[in-house]
Amino acid sequence: MLPLIEFEGHTRVASTNDLKNGMVLDLDGQLWSVVWFQHHKPGKGGAIVRTKLKNVLSGKVVDKTFNADVKVDVATVDKRDMTYLYNDGTAYVFMDKSTYEQLQLQPEVVGEAVHFLLENQDAIVAVHDDLPLYVELPASVELTVEYTEPGLQGDRSSGGTKPAKLETGYDIQVPLFLTTGEKVKVDTRTGDYLGRVTS
């Protein structure tokens, strides 16, 4: 839990020493999610904090360096447990598990998560001032291979992988021995194949 230092309006103020991955900062009216950070103490001068920040709305990633122990505004982000229901043709419809309220999210808010979404799947939707920011999925999901070429025994020329289309329509690389209809575990952050799911 983040040490709450002081409140100013809707944001709370924290020190750059308290940064954590996934924390959302309000910098000059824009929301940035902390992707990576590192405390660094050069030989001369004060300590600094190097960060990689991702713009929550545009997805742009920037490198930013802060002096250590500088006050930064932390946006109050409400992470809601939701279930993905369906795509109505223009938006993705999610339902809040506690209130049953339905929320329509634009494709740009859903982002890369769209490759791994199945109907009735649990997801976390991050909301700030009633504005949906992004969708967070579990680190890995299990999906069925909808189609892949039959593997050839002894074919190692392609590094031992072949393309496979998942039930969501997303293409990933899988080992040669996998066949159509098998369930695989996929990393939702990188889209990488993690293993075969055995029932």
Disulfide bonds with the S-S distance in Angstrom:
none
